[in-house]
């Protein structure tokens, strides 16, 4: 059941892109990510299926170890990562991080079901204010409602 | 002790044993099979799985009274190496649910939890909102406790000093998260007589 974290990376012209897949836990190994010659780091969290307290602590240490000269971007954060960003302001290790995109849960009254929708931060945040979209249901195209507590879920964007 | 009082009569309860930390995956798998049957908001299964993991980690890594044992286990855990538990140290995990709530517990055979420690961590969590918690401590930062506190409507600790600590987490089941957040949370400590 425990899925060790795997990191698929690509380095081009100073941009290090890394897809993180599996569990962020005590055994997670970030040593494949080396920063020589890196000016930008894009971390994609789409494949993260579980994160626990030991994983958070190790993650924070990793974030703190990233040189301050590197611009960091988080992409496609699933709700489990968004929740941790909201719970623990120090999740970014004190670094300024750009949240490019993230998933949010939406509910379709017609289908009586919920689905996670990928949102671009630009689409939600403008002038420091959050506007929640009403995306169409992937099944029936009806407008969907955000399925969470707005003040809590989008906190990480304005902190 | 046990989770029966927190559920409606007739609710099915699973009772499992953690005899090695490497079998916690089997427990999570059993849990996962049940979670697919529950109609709840999308984050609900993730939260239960995380809480189960935290409960088991606490019972195996943090509950033993000997510091050297805790440190040794933590090292093994960080290297993804198995931690075998003696028969007397097996952790008992229970979970069950009815149409209103999901209840999960883990009990260790040490009974070393101190209310003051737990309350101090809770105070730190609730007043600082997790923002300034000591995230880099090797143990006892309260990160797992904070997650449980945030997601549960009720947390109960049954402590038999020197004998057993049982941590019970109760979460409301709701189809939509906005209807699942408790208006008030309960935190209960029940302490038995010292041995």
Boltz contact constraints between the chains, C-beta under 6 A:
constraints:
  - contact:
      token1: [A, 1]
      token2: [B, 25]
      max_distance: 6.0
  - contact:
      token1: [A, 1]
      token2: [B, 28]
      max_distance: 6.0
  - contact:
      token1: [A, 1]
      token2: [B, 29]
      max_distance: 6.0
  - contact:
      token1: [A, 2]
      token2: [B, 25]
      max_distance: 6.0
  - contact:
      token1: [A, 26]
      token2: [B, 77]
      max_distance: 6.0
  - contact:
      token1: [A, 26]
      token2: [B, 78]
      max_distance: 6.0
  - contact:
      token1: [A, 27]
      token2: [B, 80]
      max_distance: 6.0
  - contact:
      token1: [A, 52]
      token2: [B, 50]
      max_distance: 6.0
  - contact:
      token1: [A, 52]
      token2: [B, 53]
      max_distance: 6.0
  - contact:
      token1: [A, 53]
      token2: [B, 54]
      max_distance: 6.0
  - contact:
      token1: [A, 53]
      token2: [B, 143]
      max_distance: 6.0
  - contact:
      token1: [A, 53]
      token2: [B, 144]
      max_distance: 6.0
  - contact:
      token1: [A, 56]
      token2: [B, 143]
      max_distance: 6.0
  - contact:
      token1: [A, 57]
      token2: [B, 135]
      max_distance: 6.0
  - contact:
      token1: [A, 60]
      token2: [B, 135]
      max_distance: 6.0
  - contact:
      token1: [A, 61]
      token2: [B, 136]
      max_distance: 6.0
  - contact:
      token1: [A, 79]
      token2: [B, 43]
      max_distance: 6.0
  - contact:
      token1: [A, 80]
      token2: [B, 46]
      max_distance: 6.0
  - contact:
      token1: [A, 87]
      token2: [B, 130]
      max_distance: 6.0
  - contact:
      token1: [A, 88]
      token2: [B, 130]
      max_distance: 6.0
  - contact:
      token1: [A, 89]
      token2: [B, 131]
      max_distance: 6.0
  - contact:
      token1: [A, 90]
      token2: [B, 135]
      max_distance: 6.0
  - contact:
      token1: [A, 105]
      token2: [B, 42]
      max_distance: 6.0
  - contact:
      token1: [A, 107]
      token2: [B, 176]
      max_distance: 6.0
  - contact:
      token1: [A, 114]
      token2: [B, 42]
      max_distance: 6.0
  - contact:
      token1: [A, 147]
      token2: [B, 176]
      max_distance: 6.0
  - contact:
      token1: [A, 147]
      token2: [B, 177]
      max_distance: 6.0
  - contact:
      token1: [A, 148]
      token2: [B, 177]
      max_distance: 6.0
  - contact:
      token1: [A, 149]
      token2: [B, 178]
      max_distance: 6.0
